[in-house]
Amino acid sequence: PARGPGQDERERLAVPGRAHLVVHRAHGASALFSDDDDRAQALRCLRDAMAGRRVALHAYALLHDRVWLLLTPSAADELGRLLQSFGRSYTAILNRRHGGRGTVWAGRYRCTIVEPGPTLRDVLLFVDQSPVRAGLATAAGDWPWSSAIHHLGAGHDPLITHAAEYWALGNTPFERAAVYGSLAEERLPAIRATKIAEAAEKGWAVGSAAFLTQLGLETKRPLLPRPRGRPRITGE
C-alpha cells in the first residue's frame, strides 16, 4: 500500500526565513558530553560550522544526551549543511578525546518549524529552560551551556542573533533582559513544553491553525498528524 510522508522526510523540511527548532540526540544511552571541555569543544564546532553560512542561531542548550538549537536559515540547504558539519566535526573530536569509534549521534537531527510571535517566544524559553527540566540546574541562568545567560543580560554570546521576538521585549538591552528574566522565572506549562518537544521529534510544525495552513500551502505537505481512525462519512 501507498505510504504517506515518512518521519525522515519531515525532518528534512527546511523553509528559508522560518525559525526551526532542532534536537540532535546522542546514540543509544551514551552521553554527548563527559565534561565541560567536551561542551566547550561542541560550541567551538558549532561556531566553526556557522562561519560563512547564512543561518542565524537564536537559542541553544547543551544537555547530557542532546542538543537543542533554534535557528533560521536564509536558504533551504543551509540548515542541513550546518548540522552535518557540526555533527561530523564534534564526532571526530569526541572520538579523539575519549578513544571512541563511529558516530555519537542517533541518526539525523529532528526539527520543527516555528510560527513567529508568541509561539517563537515560547520556544526561546523552552530551549533556555531545558536544563531546568532536565534537572541540570535550578534556574535557566544557572546553566552556563545555553543561551539563557545571554538572554538574561548576564553575558555576551557571539553565537546568538536575537530573534525579533526578543527585540520586542523592550527598548534597551536592560529592559529586554529584565522582561525575559521575568518570563524565564515562570516555567512553561508542562503540557506546552511537551507539545513543543513532540513536534520537534516528529517533524510537525508548531503554531496556530492559520500558520499551519499557510505553511502547508508553501511546502505542499501535511504539517500535523492525521486524525486516527477511518475518515468519517457524511450522513453517518
N, C-alpha and C positions, 0 to 999 in steps of 0.2 A: 504493500500500500504506500501511497504517497505520504511523505513526511513534511511537516512544517519546518520553519527555520529552526536549526539546532542552536544549542547554547553557544557553541564555538562561533557561529555566525553572528549571534548577537554581541558577543564580546568584541568582535572586530569592528563594530559600528563606531565611526568617528565622524563628527559633524563640525566643520570649521566654524569658529566663533562661538561654539557652545561649550559650557563647562562640563567636564567629565569627572565623576568620582571613580577612582581606580583603587582596587585592592589587589595586592600581589602577595600570595601566601607561600610559606615555607613548604618544602616537600615532606610529606608524611608527618611524623611527630617531631621532626627536628626543629631546632631554633635557628632563626636567621642571624641572631646576634648573641655572641657569647660574652661580650663585654663592651664597654664604651668605645674602645678602639675600633671594634667592628662597626659600631654605629657611625663613628666619625668617618670611617672609610666609605660607608654606604652613602653618606651625604656628599663626600667628595666625588664618588661615582655619579651621583645624581647631578651634581653641578657640572661635571665634565660632559655628561650626556646631553645636558641642556644647552651647552655652549654652541652658538651658531644656529640653534633650532628655534623656530617660531612657535614656541609653546610657553605659556605663562603658567607658573606654579602659584596657586593661591593659598594652599594649605597642605601640610603633610604631618604624618606621625609614624615614627618607627616603634613598633611594638615588639613583643617577644617572637612572634611567629608570622608576622605580616607587616606590610607597609600600606598605609593609606595615603593617597595623593588626590588633590583636587586641581585639575589642570584645564586650560583652554588652549587647544591647538589652532593655529591660523590656517593650517592646511590639513586635509584629511589624513594624509600619510605620516604626518609628523608625530602623532601620538604613539603609534606602534613602533616607529623607528627609535624614538626616545627611550621607550620602555625596554625595547630589545637591547639597546646599547647599555642602559643601566643594568639590566639583569645579567648580561654576559660579563660585564666588567666586574660587578660585585661578586659573581660566582667565582671568577678567576682569583680575585683577591682572597676571598674566604677560603678557598681550597688551598691556596698557597700558604696562608697563615696557619691553618689548622690541619693540613695534610689530608684534606678530603679529596673526593673524586666525583665528577658528574655534577649535574645541576643541583642547586639548592632550592629551586622553585617548584611549586606544584603546578606544572604546566603553564599555560598562558595567563596573563593578568586578566582580571574581570573588571567590567566598568559599567556605569550607567550615565546617561545624560541628565543634567540637572536644569530645571527651569530657573531663569533669572528671578531676582526679587526675594521675597521671604523664604522661598524654598532653598535657594542657594545660601542664604544666611544661615538657615538651619544646618545645612551640610558643612559650612565652615565650622560651626560649633560642634557638629558631630565628629569631625576629624580631630579638632583640638581637645575634645573631651574623651576621645577613645582611650588614652592611657588611664583615665579615671575609671571608665567602665571595665577595663582590663585588670584593674587592681594594682596598677603600677604607680599610681600617685593619688593623693587625696584631693588635689585640685589641679586644674589644667595647667596652671603656671608653674607647678612643681616639677613637671617632666621636661627636661632640657632637650629632648629629642623630638620636638614637634614645633609647629609654627605658633603655638599659643603664646610663648614669651614675646614674640614679635608683635602679635596682635594686641597683647596686653600692654605694649609700650615699655616692657622691661628690658628690651634689647633690640638690636637691628639684625635682621637676617637677609643677606643679599640674594638669597634664592627666591624670596617672596615678591610677587607682584600683587598688590592689593586688588581685590575684586571691587567692582562698582558698589556692591552691597556694603562693603566695609567702609568705603569713602563716604557713603551716605549716612554713616552713624554720627558724624559731627563735622564741624568746620575746621577744626585744628587737630593735630595728632593727639594732643592731650584729651580732647573731647571724644575722639573716636576710641581711644584706648579705654577711657572711663566707661563709655557706654558698652563696649564689648566686654569689659570686665564684669559689669552688672549682668549681662546676658550669660556669660560663662559661669557665673556663680550658681545659676539655676540649670540643673541638668535637663537636657531634652527629655521629654516623657519617654519612658521605655518603649512604648508602642511605636512612637515616631522613629526612635533610633533603630528599632528592629526592622521597620519598613525600609529605611534608607539602606541598611546593611543588606537586606534581602534583595533589593533592587540591584545593588552593585554585583552581588553574587550571581544573580540570574540574568543580568543584562537588560532589565526593564527600566524604562525612563522614570524619573521622579518629577512630578509636577501636577498641575491642575488638568482637568479634562480638556480644556481649550488648548493648553500647551501640548498635550499628548496628541490631540487631533491634528494640530498644525505640524508637529514633528513627524507624525505618521505620513502626512501628505508629502513632506520634504524627503523623507527617506524611503517611502513606499514599502513599509514593513510594519508588522504589529509591534507595539511598544508596551503592551500589557498582556499578562497571561489570559488565554481564552477561558471563559467560564467552563467549569467541569460539567460533565453530563451531556446528553444529546440536546441539540437545539430544540427550543420549544416551537411547536407547530401552532400557527394561528388557528383559533377555534377550539383548541383542546380545553 
